[in-house]
Amino acid sequence: MKYKVKSIIIGRMKKENEESDTRPCFVSLFDVNDPHKSGKVPMKVLEFKPHRVIMKGFDVKYLPTGNDIVINDLSEVNIEVEKDSVIITGKQS
């Protein structure tokens, strides 16, 4: 699915149970850059239960204090689910 956004935040959520080998994650979509500094509410939050998240062709910022990844300066992002992976591509200036 393609989305018109300025930035996204990718993060993990708590495991649903200890026996699971996957950890749910989220992708929050924003219409501003550096949303973690703005306090702005996401336009949309997508939740997934993947084995891995693959990001292709981006300049990425990792936020160690929150374990989140921020991708700024986007014009659009494409998020696809293939088998057990979430694949994120898009246009970044």
Secondary structure, 3 states (H helix, E strand, C coil): CEECCCEEEEEECCCCCCCCCCCCEEEEEECCCCHHHHCCCCCEEEEECCCEEEECCCCCEEECCCCEEEECCEEEEEEEEECCEEEEEEEEC
